[in-house]
Amino acid sequence: MPARRQILAGLLATPALAQDGPVTIIVPYTPGTGPDILARLVAPVLSAGIGQAVVVENRAGASGNIGSQAVARAAPDGRTLMMQVNTFVMNPSLFRDVPYDPIGAFAPIAMLTRGDLVLVVHPGVAAANARDFAELARARPGAIDYASPGIGTPQHLGMALFAGVTRTELTHIPYRGSAPAIQDLLGRRVASMFLPLHTALPLAANGQVRMLALGSPARAASAPDLPTMAEAGLPDVLVDLWYGLLGPAGMPPAMVTRLNGLLNAWLANPAAADALRAQGMVPTPAMPAQFAELIRRDHARWAQVIRDARITAD
């Protein structure tokens, strides 16, 4: 290990690194997105834990590929970190030229939160649950459509997975962002979509949408009566968002362990958990090895979905 890294690894456990400049958390997406919100919640936690400034920098563009490439190329000295959402494991299967390897180019530090996604329809769709919806789509191949915030988003791929598992043909209507997609869903111009649960709950309470099933493996505390896809007889339809902190590959293990411990302790704090749930995020602490395994598993899983549905973002 180079001398500089050895010194930094030791200093991460002590409050004395200000003279070397701040740690930067790169967010490869625009301000206000889930990764950006989470990075800004995490920055003061890390700053207090390591005793130096931690700043957030948005480097959006190319579906997150620009910021991700910058982190992949950064020195593995702990100065450059990245807040990510699970779309980054999907991109290599969607784009011809992705400038990073989601498995080999990064050091997973901590999975932080999960965001529940729920399959919803507008009230005019004659489906009370996920199996009803599949039967309706099976009886009318291609006639049932769904919205997404764009090609290759988790919401798009989630519905592609649903169609593949249920052997149905659904028509994808991609939008540029969530707002216009939701607007057309509420206007009954599209039949269905996956929505973040915290977005769907008030719409369902007002009768504007009907929630059919949760894409997560377990029921949500904020919607205890909402069944999961597995409970609907579709255990292979696992669709959610997860967020985590990574650094460049080659970061010293002691440094990764230190940062992971700081973040897991923060996630265990009830006040932090409440702040995260207010943003629709479920605290999900994990060790670095567990996070790395999730990245490997989801990379392979979504690559198969993308191949089977012949999806490309280029």
DOVODREN-813701 format. One record per residue (C-alpha): residue number from 1; x, y, z. Coordinates in Angstrom, 3 decimals, decimal comma. Last residue first. Layout:
REM residues N
NODE   seq         c1         c2         c3
NODE   NUM          X          Y          Z
...
END
This chain:
REM residues 314
NODE   seq         c1         c2         c3
NODE   314    -28,965      3,701    -27,541
NODE   313    -31,241      2,711    -24,637
NODE   312    -31,689     -0,895    -25,707
NODE   311    -34,299     -3,434    -24,689
NODE   310    -34,525     -6,844    -26,329
NODE   309    -37,050     -8,104    -23,721
NODE   308    -35,028    -11,273    -23,062
NODE   307    -31,722     -9,428    -23,210
NODE   306    -32,876     -6,678    -20,835
NODE   305    -34,325     -9,178    -18,374
NODE   304    -31,120    -11,238    -18,464
NODE   303    -28,963     -8,166    -17,874
NODE   302    -31,294     -7,273    -15,012
NODE   301    -30,510    -10,482    -13,159
NODE   300    -26,768    -10,478    -13,849
NODE   299    -26,224     -6,921    -12,616
NODE   298    -28,668     -7,534     -9,770
NODE   297    -26,659    -10,481     -8,446
NODE   296    -23,257     -8,825     -8,743
NODE   295    -24,452     -5,595     -7,115
NODE   294    -26,218     -7,510     -4,333
NODE   293    -23,040     -9,515     -3,693
NODE   292    -21,008     -6,321     -3,375
NODE   291    -23,529     -4,928     -0,880
NODE   290    -23,266     -8,070      1,208
NODE   289    -19,472     -7,898      1,129
NODE   288    -19,540     -4,233      2,183
NODE   287    -21,746     -4,988      5,222
NODE   286    -25,393     -4,054      5,061
NODE   285    -27,768     -1,450      6,470
NODE   284    -31,178     -1,102      4,822
NODE   283    -33,003      2,035      5,962
NODE   282    -36,257      2,263      3,940
NODE   281    -36,467      5,328      1,692
NODE   280    -39,650      7,190      0,781
NODE   279    -38,146     10,594      1,581
NODE   278    -39,947     10,792      4,930
NODE   277    -38,655      7,265      5,510
NODE   276    -35,125      8,634      5,379
NODE   275    -35,747     11,329      7,963
NODE   274    -37,478      8,819     10,250
NODE   273    -34,545      6,400      9,993
NODE   272    -32,126      9,208     10,794
NODE   271    -34,106     10,130     13,913
NODE   270    -34,299      6,470     14,957
NODE   269    -30,482      6,029     14,714
NODE   268    -29,637      2,593     13,300
NODE   267    -28,936      4,109      9,880
NODE   266    -26,297      6,356     11,475
NODE   265    -24,507      3,375     13,015
NODE   264    -24,558      1,663      9,620
NODE   263    -23,049      4,759      8,040
NODE   262    -20,154      5,112     10,472
NODE   261    -19,407      1,393     10,352
NODE   260    -19,358      1,338      6,547
NODE   259    -16,957      4,285      6,503
NODE   258    -14,526      2,492      8,815
NODE   257    -14,810     -0,825      6,978
NODE   256    -14,079      0,833      3,644
NODE   255    -11,041      2,579      5,125
NODE   254     -9,739     -0,640      6,658
NODE   253    -10,235     -2,418      3,328
NODE   252     -7,946      0,072      1,533
NODE   251     -9,684      1,445     -1,575
NODE   250     -8,652     -0,530     -4,631
NODE   249    -11,761     -0,065     -6,737
NODE   248    -13,039      3,503     -6,698
NODE   247    -15,599      4,378     -4,037
NODE   246    -19,173      3,305     -3,361
NODE   245    -22,160      4,501     -1,356
NODE   244    -25,565      2,897     -1,759
NODE   243    -29,125      3,237     -2,954
NODE   242    -31,656      0,584     -3,781
NODE   241    -34,760      0,818     -5,905
NODE   240    -37,325     -1,946     -6,160
NODE   239    -38,606     -4,671     -8,438
NODE   238    -38,734     -8,367     -7,612
NODE   237    -41,126    -10,168     -9,965
NODE   236    -39,819    -13,713     -9,471
NODE   235    -42,204    -14,403     -6,581
NODE   234    -45,336    -13,922     -8,739
NODE   233    -48,102    -15,751     -6,853
NODE   232    -49,788    -12,613     -5,544
NODE   231    -47,989    -13,114     -2,247
NODE   230    -44,721    -13,018     -4,181
NODE   229    -45,794     -9,782     -5,865
NODE   228    -46,217     -8,288     -2,421
NODE   227    -49,540     -7,568     -0,782
NODE   226    -50,631     -4,081      0,353
NODE   225    -52,296     -4,227      3,771
NODE   224    -49,181     -3,073      5,645
NODE   223    -48,776      0,075      3,546
NODE   222    -46,339      2,344      5,443
NODE   221    -44,641     -0,644      7,076
NODE   220    -44,024     -2,138      3,645
NODE   219    -44,620     -5,810      2,876
NODE   218    -41,621     -7,981      2,098
NODE   217    -39,715     -9,021     -1,051
NODE   216    -40,259     -5,664     -2,777
NODE   215    -42,333     -5,227     -5,952
NODE   214    -45,487     -4,267     -4,069
NODE   213    -48,821     -5,268     -5,537
NODE   212    -52,017     -3,832     -7,008
NODE   211    -52,275     -0,168     -5,970
NODE   210    -55,303      1,542     -7,496
NODE   209    -54,848      5,091     -8,738
NODE   208    -56,667      8,411     -8,412
NODE   207    -58,855      7,308     -5,512
NODE   206    -57,548     10,046     -3,219
NODE   205    -55,904      7,521     -0,891
NODE   204    -54,376      5,838     -3,938
NODE   203    -52,779      9,089     -5,056
NODE   202    -51,547      9,736     -1,508
NODE   201    -49,898      6,278     -1,367
NODE   200    -48,471      6,181     -4,904
NODE   199    -45,665      8,689     -4,388
NODE   198    -44,470      7,065     -1,132
NODE   197    -44,669      3,684     -2,873
NODE   196    -42,441      4,697     -5,743
NODE   195    -44,480      4,062     -8,876
NODE   194    -44,586      1,146    -11,327
NODE   193    -46,906      1,862    -14,213
NODE   192    -50,437      1,367    -15,513
NODE   191    -53,191      2,209    -17,949
NODE   190    -51,993      5,181    -19,947
NODE   189    -54,156      8,115    -21,049
NODE   188    -56,223      7,754    -17,902
NODE   187    -55,553     11,386    -16,890
NODE   186    -53,958     10,124    -13,682
NODE   185    -51,660      7,901    -15,727
NODE   184    -50,982     10,779    -18,115
NODE   183    -49,910     13,037    -15,236
NODE   182    -47,843     10,249    -13,711
NODE   181    -45,824      9,894    -16,902
NODE   180    -45,491     13,674    -17,250
NODE   179    -44,056     13,938    -13,712
NODE   178    -41,812     10,854    -13,780
NODE   177    -39,270     11,982    -16,334
NODE   176    -39,018     12,185    -20,076
NODE   175    -41,699      9,664    -20,915
NODE   174    -41,671      6,083    -22,195
NODE   173    -44,910      4,369    -23,289
NODE   172    -44,329      0,594    -23,157
NODE   171    -46,954     -1,740    -24,584
NODE   170    -47,582     -4,953    -22,636
NODE   169    -47,467     -8,495    -23,983
NODE   168    -47,945    -11,176    -21,349
NODE   167    -45,948    -14,216    -20,370
NODE   166    -46,435    -13,530    -16,642
NODE   165    -42,699    -13,649    -15,896
NODE   164    -41,750    -11,782    -19,063
NODE   163    -44,419     -9,123    -18,696
NODE   162    -43,503     -8,518    -15,046
NODE   161    -39,809     -8,283    -15,960
NODE   160    -40,596     -5,752    -18,681
NODE   159    -42,690     -3,885    -16,109
NODE   158    -39,742     -3,746    -13,747
NODE   157    -37,421     -2,767    -16,580
NODE   156    -39,483      0,321    -17,311
NODE   155    -39,845      1,310    -13,645
NODE   154    -36,164      0,616    -13,059
NODE   153    -35,348      3,066    -15,862
NODE   152    -34,039      1,655    -19,139
NODE   151    -36,218      3,758    -21,400
NODE   150    -37,790      6,685    -19,608
NODE   149    -39,902      7,852    -16,667
NODE   148    -42,224      4,891    -17,300
NODE   147    -45,778      4,451    -18,540
NODE   146    -47,723      1,280    -19,184
NODE   145    -49,950     -0,023    -21,925
NODE   144    -52,598     -2,716    -22,183
NODE   143    -53,618     -3,504    -25,766
NODE   142    -50,456     -5,398    -26,657
NODE   141    -52,019     -8,813    -26,111
NODE   140    -55,612     -8,481    -24,796
NODE   139    -56,487    -11,674    -22,888
NODE   138    -52,966    -11,931    -21,454
NODE   137    -53,124     -8,300    -20,323
NODE   136    -56,340     -8,908    -18,393
NODE   135    -54,941    -12,101    -16,916
NODE   134    -51,789    -10,282    -15,806
NODE   133    -53,840     -7,481    -14,246
NODE   132    -56,025     -9,943    -12,385
NODE   131    -52,871    -11,642    -11,085
NODE   130    -51,498     -8,305     -9,874
NODE   129    -54,621     -7,344     -7,941
NODE   128    -58,020     -5,711     -8,326
NODE   127    -57,910     -5,404    -12,098
NODE   126    -60,579     -3,838    -14,301
NODE   125    -58,622     -0,746    -15,323
NODE   124    -60,775      2,367    -14,974
NODE   123    -59,337      3,180    -11,567
NODE   122    -55,868      3,935    -12,979
NODE   121    -53,358      1,166    -12,468
NODE   120    -50,527      0,734     -9,967
NODE   119    -47,579     -1,632     -9,537
NODE   118    -45,633     -0,607     -6,436
NODE   117    -41,988      0,294     -6,015
NODE   116    -40,352      0,337     -2,585
NODE   115    -37,163      2,354     -2,100
NODE   114    -34,212      0,705     -0,390
NODE   113    -31,616      2,388      1,741
NODE   112    -27,961      2,496      2,669
NODE   111    -25,883     -0,160      0,974
NODE   110    -22,422      0,566      2,201
NODE   109    -18,865      0,657      0,884
NODE   108    -18,842     -1,147     -2,465
NODE   107    -15,391     -0,638     -4,030
NODE   106    -15,795      0,202     -7,695
NODE   105    -14,394     -0,625    -11,131
NODE   104    -14,773     -4,413    -11,113
NODE   103    -18,491     -4,875    -10,545
NODE   102    -20,125     -1,886    -12,206
NODE   101    -17,536     -1,961    -15,021
NODE   100    -17,126      1,562    -16,353
NODE    99    -17,227      3,626    -19,535
NODE    98    -20,508      2,217    -20,889
NODE    97    -20,463      1,939    -24,669
NODE    96    -23,268     -0,118    -26,198
NODE    95    -25,872      1,034    -23,682
NODE    94    -28,610     -1,003    -22,003
NODE    93    -26,670     -3,965    -20,596
NODE    92    -23,934     -1,774    -19,122
NODE    91    -26,643      0,589    -17,794
NODE    90    -28,412     -1,900    -15,525
NODE    89    -25,846     -1,955    -12,708
NODE    88    -25,906      1,858    -12,646
NODE    87    -29,692      1,875    -12,400
NODE    86    -29,333      0,529     -8,865
NODE    85    -28,939      3,976     -7,349
NODE    84    -25,573      5,488     -6,573
NODE    83    -23,758      7,827     -4,242
NODE    82    -20,098      8,048     -5,228
NODE    81    -16,856      8,620     -3,312
NODE    80    -13,708     10,583     -4,108
NODE    79    -11,111     11,452     -1,468
NODE    78    -10,971      7,905     -0,068
NODE    77     -7,549      7,164     -1,559
NODE    76     -8,638      4,962     -4,461
NODE    75     -7,506      7,542     -7,052
NODE    74    -10,354      8,462     -9,377
NODE    73    -10,992      6,730    -12,711
NODE    72    -14,062      4,777    -11,570
NODE    71    -15,317      7,929     -9,845
NODE    70    -15,178      9,984    -13,028
NODE    69    -16,782      7,152    -15,005
NODE    68    -19,722      7,095    -12,604
NODE    67    -20,223     10,829    -12,996
NODE    66    -20,434     10,579    -16,770
NODE    65    -22,421      7,323    -16,866
NODE    64    -25,326      8,573    -14,776
NODE    63    -27,917      8,287    -17,529
NODE    62    -25,617     10,098    -19,985
NODE    61    -25,405     13,203    -17,801
NODE    60    -25,191     14,396    -14,227
NODE    59    -22,098     15,346    -12,284
NODE    58    -23,557     16,629     -9,012
NODE    57    -20,961     17,356     -6,325
NODE    56    -21,543     16,776     -2,621
NODE    55    -18,984     17,954     -0,069
NODE    54    -17,414     16,256      2,947
NODE    53    -15,281     18,444      5,214
NODE    52    -13,081     16,784      7,775
NODE    51    -13,243     14,988     11,104
NODE    50    -13,818     11,440      9,917
NODE    49    -17,094     10,781     11,733
NODE    48    -18,421     14,324     11,752
NODE    47    -17,823     14,691      8,022
NODE    46    -19,265     11,258      7,340
NODE    45    -22,534     12,168      9,044
NODE    44    -22,516     15,648      7,502
NODE    43    -22,315     14,125      3,991
NODE    42    -24,929     11,384      4,520
NODE    41    -28,069     13,531      4,331
NODE    40    -26,726     15,403      1,303
NODE    39    -25,789     12,126     -0,394
NODE    38    -29,283     10,747      0,270
NODE    37    -31,025     13,681     -1,358
NODE    36    -28,686     13,492     -4,358
NODE    35    -29,134      9,736     -4,750
NODE    34    -32,935     10,126     -4,646
NODE    33    -33,047     12,968     -7,170
NODE    32    -33,308     16,588     -6,071
NODE    31    -30,129     17,746     -7,753
NODE    30    -29,319     15,974    -11,034
NODE    29    -27,587     12,612    -11,329
NODE    28    -24,067     11,144    -11,152
NODE    27    -23,769     12,150     -7,473
NODE    26    -20,110     12,545     -6,584
NODE    25    -19,329     12,513     -2,883
NODE    24    -16,221     14,617     -2,428
NODE    23    -13,879     14,360      0,565
NODE    22    -12,460     17,736      1,446
NODE    21     -8,903     19,060      1,325
NODE    20     -5,590     17,716      2,626
NODE    19     -5,304     20,298      5,391
NODE    18     -8,625     19,204      6,837
NODE    17     -7,454     15,687      7,615
NODE    16     -7,329     15,541     11,393
NODE    15    -10,343     14,124     13,187
NODE    14     -9,162     10,512     13,652
NODE    13    -10,335      7,152     12,264
NODE    12     -9,896      8,308      8,683
NODE    11     -6,383      9,335      9,677
NODE    10     -5,166      5,767      9,722
NODE     9     -6,403      4,963      6,240
NODE     8     -5,038      8,316      5,056
NODE     7     -1,534      7,541      6,278
NODE     6     -1,547      4,122      4,660
NODE     5     -2,914      5,589      1,469
NODE     4     -0,139      8,201      1,312
NODE     3      2,530      5,554      1,997
NODE     2      1,477      3,427     -0,950
NODE     1      0,000      0,000      0,000
END
